[in-house]
Amino acid sequence: MDDNNSDSNHNAPYQVAAKPRRFIAGAVCPRCAAMDRIVVHADGETRECIDCGFSDARPAAGPVAVPTRVTRPAARRIETVAEPVRLLDPKNPTKRD
């Protein structure tokens, strides 16, 4: 009986060779929208949904930063001149030092 059980486990059509993988917390599958069902394989190059079987590779290029007024190179070249700030006494606004 032990021989039959071990053979049936190795011949199951749904079994896949075990690869080291880790779950990505909060990840949502793009195909079935299941949350917390995405795994990344040990090579770090592929992700897969364990519910629907969706799989894809990591994009070759990284994400592109959206240009904003802070990230534009021209915005970083302009140096703002520092100016002193004068504090006024709210009880006596006419008094000057």
N, C-alpha and C positions, 0 to 999 in steps of 0.2 A: 504494500500500500504506500509506503513512503516513496518508492520509485515513481509511482503514478502522480503523486502530488508534486514532486519536484519537477517532473517533465511538464506537467500542465502549467506550472508557473513560468517556465522558461519559454514555452511556446505560445503564450498569450499574445494575440495580435495587437493589443493596445499598449503593451509594455514597450518602453523605449529605454535604451541604454542610459544608465544613471550618469548625469553630468553634474558637476558641482554648480549650483545656482543659488541665487539669493532673491528674495522677494523685495519689491520696491514699495515702500509704504506710501499709500495715498495715490498710487498710479492707477489711471483708468484706461481700460482697453479701448483703442480707437474703433474696433469693430463691434464688440458686444456691450461696451460701456460698463463692464464689471469692474468694481473697485477692489484693489488689493489682490489681484489675481495675475499680475505681471511679474515675471521672473527675468533676471538677467543672468546669462550663462557666465561661467568663470572667465571666459576669454574677454568679456565685457563688450563684445562686438554685436551680440544679438540679444533681442528681448522677445519674450513669448508670453501669450496669455494661456494659462492652464485650463481655462473654461472652454474657449472656442477654438484654440489652436493658432490664433493670429501670431505671426512672427515677422520680424523685419530686422534689418541690419542698422547699425549706427550710421548716421550720415557722415560722409567724408569730411565735409567742412563743418566747423563749429557754428554756433549761433552768431548772427550779425547784430551788433549793438544798434539800437534805433537812435538816429541822430537827434539830439536835443540841444538846447542852448548851453548845457553844461558839457556835453561830450564833443561838441564841435571844436576842431583845432583852433579856429579863429577866436572863439570865446576865451580860450586859455591864453592867447597871446596878449590880450588887452590887460594892462595892469591898472587897477583902480587906485587912485590916489587917496590916501587916508586923510580924513579931516577930523579935527577935534569936535567933540560934542559938548555943548554947554547945557548944563542942567539949571533949570529955573526953580526958584522956591515958589510953590503955589500960593503961599500966604502973602508973599510980597513980590509980585511979578515985575514991579518997576525998579527994584533994586538991582544995580549992576556992580559987578566986582572989577 
